[in-house]
Amino acid sequence: MLYLDHAATSPVRPEVLEAMRPYLTDVFGNPSSHHTAGEAAAAALDGARRRVAAVLGMRASEVIFTSGGTESNNLALKGIMLGGLERDPSRRAVITTPIEHESILEAADHLRRFHDVQVTRLPVDGHGAVSPDDLTAALDGSQVAPALVSFGHANNEVGTVQDAAGLIAVAGTHGVPVHVDAVQSAGWLPLSGLGADAVSIAGHKLGAPKGVGALGVRSRVPLEPLLHGGGQERGRRSGTENVAGAVALATALELAEAEREQLAARIGAATVEFIERVLDAVPQAALTGSPDHRLPNLASFTFAGTSGEAVLLELERRGVVSSSGSACAAGSDEPSPVLLAIGIPPETAQTSVRFTFGRAPLPDGASAQLAALVAASVGAVLAA
């Protein structure tokens, strides 16, 4: 089986398993306990926090361990928004885009419904890119003072990478904090130089187990916790910390960062070749997302006249596992909101298939063989 759905999740790396093993066995203390066992766990937690902070380009005190990307995004939007409202009640607007992960869009909608927050969704172009000029216009034209700008570093469905530096610079001139969802980009794009005020990551995209993530938040940004209780994570996320998960996340993130440049170049070249071969071999294929500014491991297509789900089944029958888009929307009969937002008609959006590569090197000729399997699968669906 060839697994090409790494945007949904990746296997746990052996090095990560070994790193976390002691904290699932011998070093089992509660890091909040003031005895030898607890202090050993606390030391491991502090070390993991420093390691994650180093990759994010933040202070260790600014890293909050969470249960994953969804919690990190919720904490960023709700926590920063509500923390800002307490400091300045006039700032009750959030700016985002229509192509974000559901955890951002639903969190923004929650703020709108329960806290009377104005939500603005910036337009995107046909590739899913946001223009800094449009952000400038939204900030200048907002009748309600914004408290936060939130966008994904790279889209999880079409792979388009945003002009993060340009967007962050615009928000900075207006004094508005920026949250960047880096769940898909971590390990593929540099994070330390982003200059964002808050950054979300998730372990299971990097080779750590599911159920652990982190949110880095600059100390100058007010943050209201979502979970209250024992005051862990400096009072910003109560609950006994997942020490083994934190060590796993730190290890996976460090490994990914160390490999990032070479891996992105190698996998990026294979992905470009695969895209070119699919477009040549399948007349019905159209690439979605930016052809130039995209994640190096993601290729997404629509196949006009087919059913995306039917193509997926044919591919799996031939030993290739891929997806039709975000795993969080799996099972939905509705066309992808991301594809609709970039101007793809509903009937075409339902033909989408996404391929996401992992760390493993592809053998020589793999791109050609894979493109042939895609062509055969699309042909079988069209002939049915």
C-alpha positions as CSV (number, residue, x, y, z in Angstrom):
1,M,0.0,0.0,0.0
2,L,1.2,3.5,-0.8
3,Y,-0.1,5.9,1.8
4,L,-0.5,9.4,0.4
5,D,-2.7,11.1,3.0
6,H,0.0,12.6,5.3
7,A,-2.0,15.9,5.5
8,A,-4.5,13.9,7.5
9,T,-2.0,12.2,9.7
10,S,1.5,10.6,9.6
11,P,2.9,7.5,11.3
12,V,4.7,7.9,14.6
13,R,8.4,8.0,14.1
14,P,10.5,5.4,15.8
15,E,12.7,8.0,17.4
16,V,9.6,9.7,18.8
17,L,8.4,6.4,20.3
18,E,11.8,5.9,22.0
19,A,11.9,9.5,23.3
20,M,8.5,9.2,24.9
21,R,8.8,5.7,26.3
22,P,10.3,6.6,29.7
23,Y,7.4,9.0,30.4
24,L,4.9,6.2,29.8
25,T,6.7,3.8,32.1
26,D,9.3,4.8,34.8
27,V,9.0,8.6,34.8
28,F,5.2,8.7,35.5
29,G,4.9,11.4,38.1
30,N,2.5,14.3,37.9
31,P,4.6,17.4,36.9
32,S,2.7,19.5,39.5
33,S,3.7,17.3,42.4
34,H,6.4,18.5,44.7
35,H,8.4,15.3,45.1
36,T,11.1,13.5,43.2
37,A,8.8,11.7,40.8
38,G,6.9,14.9,40.0
39,E,10.0,16.9,39.6
40,A,11.5,14.5,37.1
41,A,8.3,14.8,35.0
42,A,8.3,18.6,35.4
43,A,11.9,18.7,34.1
44,A,11.0,16.7,31.0
45,L,8.0,19.0,30.4
46,D,10.2,22.1,30.8
47,G,12.8,20.7,28.4
48,A,10.1,19.9,25.8
49,R,8.7,23.4,26.1
50,R,12.2,24.9,25.5
51,R,12.7,22.7,22.4
52,V,9.3,23.6,20.9
53,A,9.9,27.3,21.6
54,A,13.3,27.2,19.8
55,V,11.7,25.9,16.6
56,L,8.9,28.5,16.8
57,G,11.3,31.3,17.6
58,M,9.5,32.1,20.9
59,R,10.3,32.0,24.6
60,A,9.7,28.8,26.5
61,S,7.2,30.6,28.7
62,E,5.1,31.5,25.6
63,V,4.5,27.8,24.6
64,I,1.2,26.2,25.8
65,F,0.8,22.4,25.3
66,T,-2.6,21.4,24.0
67,S,-4.4,18.3,22.8
68,G,-3.8,19.2,19.1
69,G,-4.4,21.7,16.3
70,T,-8.1,22.1,16.9
71,E,-7.7,23.1,20.6
72,S,-4.7,25.3,19.7
73,N,-6.8,27.2,17.1
74,N,-9.8,27.5,19.5
75,L,-7.5,28.8,22.3
76,A,-6.0,31.3,19.9
77,L,-9.2,32.7,18.6
78,K,-11.4,32.6,21.7
79,G,-8.6,33.2,24.1
80,I,-7.0,36.2,22.4
81,M,-10.4,37.6,21.5
82,L,-11.8,37.4,25.0
83,G,-8.6,38.4,26.6
84,G,-8.5,41.5,24.4
85,L,-12.1,42.3,25.1
86,E,-11.4,42.4,28.8
87,R,-8.6,44.9,28.2
88,D,-10.4,47.0,25.5
89,P,-14.1,46.2,25.0
90,S,-14.2,48.3,21.8
91,R,-12.0,45.7,20.0
92,R,-14.6,43.1,19.1
93,A,-13.8,42.1,15.5
94,V,-11.8,39.2,14.1
95,I,-10.6,38.9,10.5
96,T,-10.0,35.6,8.8
97,T,-10.6,33.9,5.4
98,P,-13.3,31.5,4.0
99,I,-10.7,28.7,3.4
100,E,-9.6,28.1,7.0
101,H,-9.8,24.9,8.9
102,E,-13.1,24.3,10.6
103,S,-11.6,24.9,14.0
104,I,-10.9,28.5,13.1
105,L,-14.2,29.1,11.2
106,E,-16.3,27.5,13.9
107,A,-14.5,29.3,16.7
108,A,-15.0,32.6,14.9
109,D,-18.7,31.8,14.5
110,H,-19.0,31.0,18.2
111,L,-17.5,34.4,19.0
112,R,-20.1,36.0,16.7
113,R,-23.0,34.2,18.2
114,F,-22.2,34.3,21.9
115,H,-20.0,37.4,22.3
116,D,-21.3,39.8,19.6
117,V,-18.0,39.7,17.7
118,Q,-17.9,40.9,14.1
119,V,-16.3,38.3,11.8
120,T,-14.8,39.5,8.5
121,R,-13.7,36.9,5.9
122,L,-11.2,38.2,3.4
123,P,-11.6,37.3,-0.2
124,V,-9.2,34.8,-1.8
125,D,-8.2,34.5,-5.4
126,G,-8.6,31.5,-7.7
127,H,-5.6,29.8,-6.1
128,G,-6.7,30.5,-2.5
129,A,-4.3,33.3,-1.8
130,V,-5.1,36.3,0.3
131,S,-3.8,39.8,-0.8
132,P,-2.2,42.0,1.8
133,D,-4.0,44.9,0.1
134,D,-7.4,43.3,0.9
135,L,-6.3,42.9,4.5
136,T,-5.3,46.6,4.5
137,A,-8.7,47.5,3.1
138,A,-10.5,45.4,5.7
139,L,-8.5,46.9,8.6
140,D,-9.0,50.5,7.3
141,G,-12.7,50.0,6.6
142,S,-13.7,48.1,9.7
143,Q,-16.4,49.9,11.7
144,V,-15.5,47.8,14.7
145,A,-11.9,47.8,15.9
146,P,-10.3,44.3,15.1
147,A,-8.7,42.4,18.0
148,L,-7.2,39.6,15.8
149,V,-6.3,38.4,12.3
150,S,-6.2,34.7,11.9
151,F,-5.1,32.7,8.8
152,G,-3.6,29.4,7.8
153,H,0.1,29.4,6.8
154,A,-0.7,26.8,4.1
155,N,-4.1,25.5,3.1
156,N,-4.7,21.9,4.0
157,E,-6.8,21.1,0.9
158,V,-5.1,22.8,-2.0
159,G,-1.7,23.5,-0.5
160,T,-1.5,27.2,-1.3
161,V,1.1,29.0,0.9
162,Q,0.0,32.5,2.0
163,D,2.2,35.6,1.9
164,A,2.5,35.4,5.7
165,A,5.2,38.1,6.0
166,G,3.1,40.5,4.0
167,L,-0.1,39.9,5.9
168,I,1.7,40.1,9.3
169,A,3.4,43.3,8.3
170,V,0.0,44.9,7.4
171,A,-1.6,43.8,10.6
172,G,1.4,45.1,12.5
173,T,1.1,48.6,11.1
174,H,-2.5,48.6,12.5
175,G,-1.5,47.2,15.9
176,V,-3.5,44.0,15.4
177,P,-2.2,40.7,16.7
178,V,-1.9,37.8,14.1
179,H,-2.6,34.1,14.7
180,V,-1.1,31.7,12.1
181,D,-2.4,28.1,11.8
182,A,0.8,26.3,11.0
183,V,-0.6,22.8,11.5
184,Q,0.0,21.9,7.8
185,S,3.2,23.9,7.3
186,A,5.2,22.8,10.3
187,G,8.0,20.6,9.1
188,W,7.8,21.9,5.5
189,L,8.1,25.7,5.9
190,P,10.2,27.8,8.3
191,L,8.3,29.0,11.3
192,S,10.8,30.9,13.5
193,G,10.9,33.9,11.2
194,L,7.2,34.4,10.8
195,G,6.8,37.1,13.3
196,A,3.3,36.0,14.2
197,D,1.9,36.7,17.6
198,A,0.4,33.2,17.9
199,V,1.2,29.9,16.1
200,S,-0.6,26.6,16.2
201,I,1.0,23.2,15.6
202,A,-0.2,19.6,15.9
203,G,2.0,16.6,16.7
204,H,0.4,13.9,14.5
205,K,1.3,15.8,11.3
206,L,4.9,15.6,12.3
207,G,5.4,12.0,13.4
208,A,4.2,12.3,17.0
209,P,1.1,10.6,18.3
210,K,-2.4,12.0,17.9
211,G,-3.7,14.1,20.9
212,V,-0.8,16.6,21.4
213,G,-0.2,20.0,20.0
214,A,1.0,23.4,21.0
215,L,0.1,27.1,20.8
216,G,2.8,29.6,21.0
217,V,1.5,33.0,22.1
218,R,3.7,36.1,22.6
219,S,3.7,37.3,26.2
220,R,2.4,40.7,25.3
221,V,-0.8,39.2,23.9
222,P,-3.7,38.9,26.5
223,L,-5.1,35.4,26.6
224,E,-8.2,34.1,28.4
225,P,-8.0,30.4,29.1
226,L,-10.6,28.0,27.8
227,L,-10.0,25.4,30.5
228,H,-10.0,26.4,34.1
229,G,-8.9,24.4,37.1
230,G,-5.5,23.7,38.6
231,G,-3.7,26.6,36.8
232,Q,-1.3,24.5,34.8
233,E,0.5,26.0,31.8
234,R,0.9,29.2,33.7
235,G,-2.8,29.4,34.2
236,R,-3.6,29.4,30.4
237,R,-4.6,25.7,30.1
238,S,-5.6,23.8,33.2
239,G,-5.3,20.1,33.4
240,T,-2.5,17.6,34.2
241,E,0.0,17.9,31.4
242,N,0.6,15.1,28.9
243,V,4.4,14.8,29.6
244,A,5.0,11.9,27.2
245,G,3.0,13.8,24.5
246,A,5.0,17.0,25.0
247,V,8.3,15.1,24.8
248,A,7.0,13.4,21.6
249,L,6.0,16.7,20.0
250,A,9.3,18.3,20.8
251,T,11.2,15.4,19.4
252,A,9.1,15.2,16.2
253,L,9.3,19.0,15.7
254,E,13.1,19.1,16.1
255,L,13.6,16.1,13.8
256,A,11.3,17.7,11.2
257,E,13.1,21.1,11.4
258,A,16.5,19.5,11.1
259,E,15.4,17.7,7.9
260,R,13.2,20.4,6.5
261,E,15.2,22.0,3.8
262,Q,16.5,18.9,2.2
263,L,13.2,17.1,2.6
264,A,11.2,19.9,1.1
265,A,13.6,20.1,-1.9
266,R,13.5,16.3,-2.5
267,I,9.8,15.8,-2.0
268,G,9.0,19.0,-3.7
269,A,10.7,17.9,-6.9
270,A,8.9,14.6,-6.9
271,T,5.6,16.3,-6.3
272,V,6.2,18.7,-9.2
273,E,7.0,15.8,-11.5
274,F,3.9,14.0,-10.3
275,I,1.7,17.0,-11.0
276,E,3.1,17.4,-14.5
277,R,2.6,13.8,-15.3
278,V,-1.0,13.7,-14.1
279,L,-1.9,16.8,-16.1
280,D,-0.3,15.2,-19.2
281,A,-1.9,11.8,-18.7
282,V,-5.4,12.8,-17.6
283,P,-7.2,15.3,-19.9
284,Q,-9.9,15.8,-17.2
285,A,-7.4,16.8,-14.5
286,A,-7.0,20.4,-13.2
287,L,-4.6,21.4,-10.5
288,T,-6.2,23.2,-7.5
289,G,-4.2,25.8,-5.5
290,S,-1.2,27.8,-6.5
291,P,1.1,26.2,-9.1
292,D,4.1,28.1,-7.6
293,H,3.4,28.9,-3.9
294,R,2.3,25.6,-2.5
295,L,3.4,23.0,0.1
296,P,6.1,20.9,-1.4
297,N,4.3,17.6,-0.5
298,L,0.7,18.4,-1.6
299,A,-0.9,17.9,-5.0
300,S,-4.6,18.3,-5.4
301,F,-6.7,17.9,-8.5
302,T,-10.3,17.9,-9.8
303,F,-11.2,15.3,-12.4
304,A,-14.2,16.7,-14.3
305,G,-16.9,14.3,-15.1
306,T,-16.0,11.9,-12.3
307,S,-16.8,11.4,-8.6
308,G,-13.9,12.1,-6.4
309,E,-15.0,9.3,-4.0
310,A,-15.2,6.9,-6.9
311,V,-11.7,7.8,-8.0
312,L,-10.5,7.3,-4.4
313,L,-12.0,3.8,-4.3
314,E,-10.4,2.9,-7.6
315,L,-7.0,4.2,-6.4
316,E,-7.2,2.2,-3.2
317,R,-8.1,-0.9,-5.2
318,R,-4.8,-0.3,-7.0
319,G,-2.9,0.1,-3.7
320,V,-2.9,3.9,-3.4
321,V,-4.5,5.6,-0.3
322,S,-5.3,9.3,-0.7
323,S,-8.2,11.6,0.2
324,S,-10.8,14.0,-1.2
325,G,-9.7,16.9,1.1
326,S,-9.7,17.6,4.8
327,A,-10.0,14.6,7.1
328,C,-12.2,16.7,9.4
329,A,-14.8,16.9,6.7
330,A,-14.7,13.2,5.7
331,G,-18.1,11.7,5.0
332,S,-19.7,15.0,4.1
333,D,-21.8,15.0,0.9
334,E,-21.3,18.7,0.5
335,P,-18.7,20.2,-1.9
336,S,-15.6,21.6,-0.1
337,P,-16.1,25.2,1.1
338,V,-12.4,25.8,0.2
339,L,-12.9,24.8,-3.4
340,L,-16.1,26.8,-3.6
341,A,-14.4,29.8,-2.2
342,I,-11.7,29.7,-4.9
343,G,-14.4,29.7,-7.6
344,I,-14.7,26.0,-8.5
345,P,-18.3,25.1,-9.4
346,P,-20.0,22.7,-6.9
347,E,-20.2,19.8,-9.4
348,T,-16.5,20.1,-10.1
349,A,-15.5,20.5,-6.5
350,Q,-17.0,17.1,-5.8
351,T,-14.5,15.5,-8.1
352,S,-11.5,16.6,-6.0
353,V,-8.7,14.2,-4.9
354,R,-5.7,15.2,-2.7
355,F,-2.3,13.5,-2.6
356,T,0.1,14.3,0.3
357,F,3.5,12.8,0.5
358,G,5.5,12.0,3.6
359,R,9.1,11.8,4.6
360,A,9.8,8.4,2.9
361,P,11.9,8.8,-0.3
362,L,10.1,7.7,-3.5
363,P,11.8,5.1,-5.7
364,D,13.0,6.1,-9.2
365,G,10.1,6.2,-11.6
366,A,7.5,6.4,-8.8
367,S,6.0,9.7,-10.1
368,A,5.4,8.1,-13.5
369,Q,3.9,4.9,-12.0
370,L,1.7,6.9,-9.7
371,A,0.4,9.1,-12.5
372,A,-0.4,6.0,-14.5
373,L,-2.4,4.6,-11.6
374,V,-4.3,7.9,-11.4
375,A,-5.0,7.9,-15.1
376,A,-6.2,4.3,-14.9
377,S,-8.5,5.0,-11.9
378,V,-10.0,8.1,-13.6
379,G,-10.5,6.1,-16.8
380,A,-12.2,3.3,-14.9
381,V,-14.7,5.8,-13.3
382,L,-15.4,7.5,-16.5
383,A,-16.1,4.1,-18.2
384,A,-18.4,2.8,-15.4
